[in-house]
Amino acid sequence: MKFFLILLYSLFCFISMSANDLQVKEGNGGDGMQNILPEWALGGFVRPAGANPVIRPITSTKFYCPMQKQVVNWEESDTFNPAAVVKGDNIYVIYRAEDNSGTGIGKRTSRLGLAESPDGITMCRRQVPVMYPDEDYMKKYEWPGGCEDPRVAVTEDGLYVMTYTSWNREKARLCVATSRNLITWKKHGPAFEDAYEGRFLNIHCKAGSIVTEIKNNKQVISKIGNVYFMYWGEHRIWAATSENLTDWKPILDENGELRTVIAPRRGYFDSALTECGPPAIKTNKGILLLYNGKNQNHDDRRDRRFTAGTYSAGQVLMDLDDPLKVIERLDVPFFRPMEDFEKSGQYVDGTVFIEGLVYFKRKWYLYYGCADSQVSVAIYDPEKDTPGDILPQSL
């Protein structure tokens, strides 16, 4: 009898321990499964309570548009898809803002605004945009759609390099601009304008992620070998090199076609497209690229665990010696639409569109667009063991 009671007690303890283990693996009160990230990945990122969105549309800011020859409310409809960079003791966020000149995604004019923050959350916004369509040589590429979706990185000597999309409502082109103060920008034109005798000037291209590294606690642009390196692309991710950061040459395969780094995967969260996120980062594990992945709308191709058409964020690790070689890639998103403000606005299927990532006061600040309508931030503290966004129970 005594043996039987001991056996029964042991079984009870085992069941209790198993239940506790299961609770640890579940996330957010049983609403989903915990998303444990591998050592090579960055995150998880935590949305600061009550802080988001940090940038919203406003109607009080006005700007004289040199193309329309009139004053416009340049950020009254939507503010989204932000770049970010550290300057001095502050974070600066460069965000896409749309006026109310049309209805629907891509139908309004976009300009780029600038906000300054001492803590990464509280924003002081400039009253006028820092980048916009003008009566210059770029107007054939930028008007009437505007300047969209910036990514920004900085050199060791303080030159800010911006990749952005020019949109004339006929063709999207990846372009480059530089600045010393984040306010006055010099436009250098389409990134691939001179490469291969202009072969890639008129292709649809977006999203340039220049490789960076952490040096003396600062995130700066870094060469690979003797050239600068950039991942780019919207439907697939390709790569390009540069000697001067303004003129870029796409990398081709043995057949003379664009060399694919990663592509959409059937049945995964990134089944529809893979688009570069913020500047890539050299780590001791490899080159880490955070990217945006869209889920297919078609049931036979999409990841059924996640909402059809939704934009989530993934990570991929490339080899330091061979930046075209993929070492690891997340099979589930580390960051996905969870909050109401990430699932309401222009894109109601849900969007967390990451474009800004900075290393600030020993933490990582990730800035992203919410449903093509607002800007938010999430923070990763490397001193804490934090999982990614919870995953559906059906996983």
Summary of the structure (lengths in Angstrom):
residues: 395
radius of gyration: 22.3
end to end distance: 43.6
largest distance: 94.7
contacts: 1358
relative contact order: 0.16
helix: 9%
strand: 41%
